[in-house]
Amino acid sequence: MSTLGIGIVMVVVLIILLLMKFPIGFAFLLIGFCGYAILRGWGSSFGLLPTKVFGGTASYLLTVVPLFILMGEFAFSSGIGEGLYKAARALLGRFKGGLLIATTIANAAFGAACGMPEAATGVFGKMAMPEMLKANSNRSFAAGAIVGSAGLSALIPPSVLMIIYGFLAVAPIDRCLISGILPGFLTVGVYIFMINMRVRRNPALAPPLPSVSRGDAGRSLVGVVPMLAVVLLSIIGILVGLFTPTEGGGVGAAGVLIIGLVQRKIDRKKFGNALTTAGKTTSVLFIMVGGLAFFSAFLAMSGISQQMTNAFVGLDVPPTLIVILTLFIFLGLGCIIGPFPLMYLTIPLMAPIMKALGVDLIWYGVLAVKMATMGMITPPLGINCYMLRLVLPEFSIQEIFKGSVHYLLADVAIIAILIAFPQISLFLPSLM
């Protein structure tokens, strides 16, 4: 069998392992190790193993990952999600579809502090769903609001998924992070428009709440403003060049921790749990990075990356059409594997193609992450949907997926807008 044929077979085996729920990092490492051994011999593979795994993880660029994860864990432990939802509910609950709009906006703000869609789904599933059901909101519609808007955590900085994309695509991580801000606002706007249109046609989907006084609405904001201010300081500091992404993550994590301690929302137990969870999450991601480093060496040796680049560059079609074709690949794979394995599997292959075609990698990153979030609410995998099912076992997975359909349609419109107007993604990075 040819070198290229061996590469293709090993990639197919990798996908099978991922579908069988084999640990992602070890799957990349196993396939990379065995594939390299088949091509160059077991001695060469064993000799390359420590160099690639250590070299892949010992990168200053990756120091931003544990810091932003830690900031998200401190924010989660301090109950910022509950405060954000209460504030949004007090301000918007009296409008048609107000509770669902409040969930969307609170999810966007929570994403600026957390960056993990699965965490957002769990938080708002426990907190927002009882309120929406108490107000007689449609069950499926309410479920869709939670799983759909949770994807904002993957787009709005400090998105861990965007950081991983920047590392895999060898693109500036600070610009990748900032590029998600305006697309995040666009997503919020389109979601609110969709909710408003549906409720106008059928007011019974989400009845409004009684109005609250301005004083009560103002008091509901007091508890979350300091923490949001720290998060915004971290993001704006990166945007204007005051901080590197790593420094911004450190400032954000330290600031959120201090405010949580001052407000007595983080005690010794929560502090320990946050450190432990952040350590576990970071370890899993770094195992993936180490495995990917070896797998990438095998891909380069097999010639798959170069062959794919040559094939796409040789097509006599506009680069934008090729971008759209690759997005369908993201959507198809996103339906059967999670967002992190999706990124690790596709970006090392796609980024060289996009670079050869002259496609801006920052813009492409926004599209790739947006497609990954669509996969999180698309059957049969739909990680966010199953996370909500885990939090709310009284809901069937069918009614959760049914509620996500309108958010998927809204996402299609958002992707079309982002493709038609790349400057939405590139404007803020161009100011850096």
N, C-alpha and C positions, 0 to 999 in steps of 0.2 A: 504493500500500500504506500502511496506517496505521502510525503510530509504533510501536504495540505489535507489529504484524506484523513490522516491520523488526527490532525487538529480538529476537523469537523466532527469526527466520531467522538472525541473527548468532550467537545462542547455539548453535544447531544446527551452524553452521559451526565454531564454537569447539570443540565436542565432537568433530567430525570431525577437526580438526587435532590434537587431543590423542590421538585413537586412531591417527593416522598418525605419532605420536612427534615431532611438531613441538615445538621447544623451548617449554616451558610459559610462561615469562615473556614471550617474544616473541609467543606466540600470543595471550595476553591483551592485550598492547599493540597488536598488529595489528588484532584484532577491535574493540577499544575505539576505536582511532583511526579506522578506516574507518567503523564504525557512527556515531560522533559526527559525522564529516564528512558522511555521508549525511543526517543529521538537521539539522545546523546549518551545513554548508558547510566546505570544506577550510581556509579561512582561520581559522575558529574552532577547528578541530581542531589546526592547527599552533600556534595561539596558546596553547591549553590544554596542549599536550604537555609543555613544560618545567616548568610549574607543578605539574601533577599528578604527574609522575614524581618530581621532586625532593621535593615536599611529602609524597608517599606514603612515601618512604624516610627523610626527615630527621626521624625521630621518636625521642625519648628512649626510648620503650617498646621499640624494636627493638634498643637497645644490649645487651640481655640475650642476644640470639641468638648473636653471635659469641663472647661470653664462655663460655657454656655449651657451645658447640660446641668451643671451644678446650680447656675442661676435659675433655671427652670424648676429644679427640685426645691430650692428655697422658696420660690414664688408659690409653687404648689402647696408646700407645707404651711405657708402663711395664710392660706385660704383666699388668695387674691381672686380666684375664679368666682367664689361666692360673692365677694364684694362687688366685683365688676357686674355680675348678673343682677344683683339687687339694685345697683345704680342705674343700669340700662332699663330694667323693668320699671323703676319709678319714673324715669324720664319718658319712656316710650309706650308703656303699657296701655295708655288710654287710646292709642290709635288703632285702626283696623290692622290686625296682624301684628300688633305691637309686641307681644311676647316672643314671637318668632323673629321679628326684627331685632329685639333686644338680645336674643340668643346669638344672632349673627354678629352683631356689633361687639358683644361681650367676648365672643370667640376670637374676633380679630384682636382685641386688646389683650386677651389671654395669650394669643399666639406671640405677641410682642414680648411677653415675659417668659414663655415656656418653650415654644418651638417644637413640640411633639404632638402630632394629631391624635395619637391613641390616648394620651393623657387628657387632652381636651374633650374627647368623646366620653371618657369615664367621668370627668368632673361635671360636665353639663348634663350627662345622662342622669346622674344622681340628684342634681340640683334643679335644673330647668324643667325636666320632664314632669315632676309632680305639680309644679306651678302651672304648666300649660294644660295638663289634664284637669286640674282643679278649675281652670277657666273654660273648660269644655272645648278645648282645641281638638281638632281631628287627630287621632292617634298616629296615623301614618304620616301625616303632614308634619306633625311635631317631631317625629323620629327623623324624618328627612332633614329638618332644620338643624338637628344636632350633628348627625354624621356628615352632612354636606359642609356646614360652616366650620367643622373641626379641621378640615383641610387647609384652612387659612394659616394654621400653625406651621405648615410646611412651606409657606410662601413668604409670610411676613417675617423679617428678621427679629430674633436670631434663630433662623431655621437650621436645624442640624442637617436636614436633607440637602439644603443649599450649600452648606459648608462641605459636605461629602462630595457633592457635584463639583465644586471648585477644585477640590483636591484631585479627584479622578480625571477631570478635564484639563488639569494644569492651567487653570484660569485664576485670576486674582480673587482670593476669597472675600476680601473686603468689598469689591465691586459686585461679586455674586450676591452677597448678603443684601446690599443696598438696592440691587436691581429688583428685588421682590416687593418693595414698598408700594410703588404706584400700581403694579398689577394686583397687589392685595387690596388696595382701595377700590380698583375697578371691580374686582370680584365681589366685594361687599356691596357696591352700588348695584350690580346686576342682580345679586341675590335679593336685595331689598325690593328692587323693581319687580322681580318675579313673584315674590311674596305678595306685594301690593296688588298686582294684577289678578292673582288667584283669589285673594280675599275679596276684591271688588266684585268678582263674578259670583263668588259663593261666600258671603259673610259668615256662614255657619262654620267654616273651616277654622277660624281663629277669632272668636268674639273679643272685643276690647275689654280692658279692666276699668274700674272706676278711677277717676282722676285723683292724684295726690297733690298735696300743697307744695309750693315751691320750696318751702323750708325743709320738708321731708326729703324732697328730691335732692336738695343741696347737701343735706346731712349724709345722704347715702353715698355721696361722692368723696366725702372727707377722708374715709379710711383707705381709699385706693389711690388717691392722687399722689402721695409721696412715693409709693412704690412704682407707679407708672412714670413718674418724673425721673427716677433713677434709670429705668429701662430706656426711656427716651434719651437720657443723657448718654448712655452707652451707645445707642444706635447713631445719634447725631454726632457724637464724638468720632465715630468711625467715618461717617460721611464727610466731615469737614477736615479730616486728617489729624484730629487731636489725639486719637488713639489708633493703634494697630488693632486688628480684630482680636488678637489675644489679650491685649490690654483692655479693650472694651469689654470682653467677657469677664475679666478679673474685676473691673470697676462695677459691672452689673451684678456679679455674684456677691461681692462684698457689700454693695449698697443695699441690695434686697435683704441680705442677712441682717445687717444693722437695723434696718427699719422693722423687720420681723421681730427682732429681739426687743426693740424699743416699744413696739406695740403689744408685746407679750403674746405674739401669735406663734413664735417658734420657741419651744422649750428644748431641754437637753435631749429628750427622746426623739423629737422631730428633727433636730439637728443631726443626730446620729443616723436616723433613717435616711435623711437626704444625702448624706455623705455615702452611705452604703449603696443606695440605689444608683447614684451618679457613678460610683465606682464600678458597679456591675454593668451598667449600660455602656460606659466607656470601654470596659474590658471586651465586651462583645464586639463593639465597633472596631477596636484595634485588632482583634483576632481576624475580623473580616479583611482589614487593610493588609495584614501580614499574609493571609492566604491569597489575596488578590495580587500582591506583589509577585509571588511565585507564579501564579496563573498567567499574569501579564508577560512574564519571561517566556513561558511556554507558548503563548499566542504569537509573540514576536518570532520565536524559533520556528513555529509551524508555518508562518507566512500568512495566516488568516487576516490579520490586520491590514497588511499591505495589499493583499488581493481584494479585500472589500473596498479599500480606499480607491484602488485603481478602477474597480468595477463601477462605483458610483460616480467618480470623476469623469469616466469615459462616457457616461450617459449624455445624450444631446438634449437635455431638458434644463429649464431654469433651476438654480439652486433651491429656490423656495419650494418648488414641487418636491424635490428630494427631501427637504426638511419635513414637509407634510407626510410623505411616505414613511419616514422614520417614526413620526408621531403615532402612526397606526401600529407600528411594531411595539412602541411603548404601551399603547392601550391594550393590545392583545396579550402581552406578557404581564401587564399589570393586573389583568383579570385572574391570573393563576399564581403569581408570586408577589411577595410583599414589596414595598417601595425601596427598601435598602438593597435586597438582592437584585431588584430590577436595575438600580443605579450601578451596582458593582458589575453586573453582567453586561450592560449595554454601553455605558459611557466610555470605557476604555476602547471600545470598537467604534463608536459613533463620533467621538471628539476629533480623532485624526481626519475623518472624512469631512466633517464640517469645516475644519481648519483648512484643508486642501481646497474646498469649494469657496473659501472666502467668507463663510458664514460667521457672524459674531458669536463667540462662545458664551458671552454673558446673556445675550438674547436667547440663544438656544437653551441655556440652562433654565431660564424661566419657563420656557415651553415644556422642557423635560420634567421639571418638578411639578408643573401643573398637570401634566398627563399622569404622573405618578399618583397624585392626589385623586384623580378621577378613578384610577384603578382601586383605590381604597374604599370606594362605594359602589363598585361594579361587581355583579355576580361573575363567577361562583365564589371567589375568595372574599372580596369586600371586607378588609380588616376592620374598618371603622364600624361596619354594620354588625359584625360578630362581636366586637367589643361592646357595643350598646346592648346587644342581646345578652352578653355576660352580666352587664350591670343591671339590666331590666329583664329578667327571665320571663316575666309575664307577657312580653312582646314576642310575636313570632318573627322569624327571620324574613318571612315573606312580606309582612307589612312594613318592615324596616326598609327592605330593598324597594318596595313600591314607593315609599316616601322619598327615596333618593333619586328617582327617575327625573323629577323636575330640576334637581340640582345638576344632574348630568347634562341635561339639555342646556341649562344656563352655562355650564362649563364649556360646552361646544361653542356657544356664542362668544364666550370670553376668549377662547383659543383663537377663534377667527379674528377677533379684534386685535389681539396681540400679534398675530401674523401680519395683518394688514398695516398695523402701526407699530413698528419695532421701537420707536422712540418712547413709547410708554414704559418699556423696560430699560431703555438705555439713557434716558434723560438724566436721572440722578447720578448714575455712575459716571456720566460724562462731565459732571461738575467736580469730581474728585481729583 
